[in-house]
């Protein structure tokens, strides 16, 4: 294993940055396109984030219907707390893929979150993540300064981990021990010094999801550098709203606003690099169609993917809409998923990593029958 094939990764609790071309010939030869994945753990309710303009919503959700929503199309409204997303929509740099989900129809957070990161059908059957396998396929690997390594980023070749106990450069004896494990000690030395000389904020852990926007400042600073990372992964929690979900206000709207604040910082701080960036959401499942007795929703199936950034082709709600009548719902209770969400993620990697969709599908998703939506969704 040689370092000159590997790249720069740093982690900040709920933020991981990957993919500097500093020591990678292929990355150095590519036009820099940033891919940002924001994991929304708990089951983001696509019917709340992007609400269908359907009378059935009023009957099923009388107490959590989203009022004062912003009109996207004649068929869909946007949650009012997604202000930055709406701004991007008006500029043509945001879109939605609705009625989609990973291929998981159970309702366990543990199983669902494992599958949203691995991209598999059977929970705990894979030890690598779809983004990690995609990085392998595109020859984009890295050195991780994180604990633990996010499953989403784990590839078949494995990312190297180094997690310093103190915010200092390794002692000489530490470097000698580390260098002995690599054939290119000088490259490793340069990489470690570069990582550990970065601001202390890069090593900080967020104390709550409402501070994730602070980590977005770190991400924007790094992603905007020509020789900086090109992949960022955020991890936001709190979408499991069994009670007090709310409509315009409430817990789900608050969590959507946390996502929107991250997007706000990225949009403002990336500057021109926002034009070369793609921001996608990932969640384990959606919520049930009907509200429960606690003014919340139970675990469901179909949901929506929010897409933003200059690599979005145009403002559009993409959906093979299944409808909301009882016979059209999954198991009579959930929004159905008509398109495999992995098609979107595979297309995103193909577009950002400059590889063929079919090639990416073979290497990241076992050549499963995914739909190539690359040109439909993204600027390529």
Secondary structure, DSSP 8 states (H G I E B T S, - for coil): --GGG--BEEE-SSEEEE--GGG-HHHHHS---EEEEEEETTT--HHHHEEE--HHHHHH-TTT--TT-EE-SSSEEE-TT-HHHHHHHHHT-EEEEEEEE-S--S--HHHHHHHHHH--SSTTS-SS-HHHHHHHHTT---EE--SS--GGG--TT--EE---SSSS---HHHHHHHHTTSS-HHHHHHHHHHHHTS-GGGG---SSGGGHHHHHHHHHHHHTSTTS-SEEEEEE-----SS---SSSSHHHHHHHHHHHHHHHHHHHHGGGGGGEEEEEE-S--BBSS--TTSS--B-S-EEEEEESTTB-SS-EE-----SSGGGSBTTTB----EEHHHHHHHHHHHHHT--HHHHHHHHSTT------HHHHB--
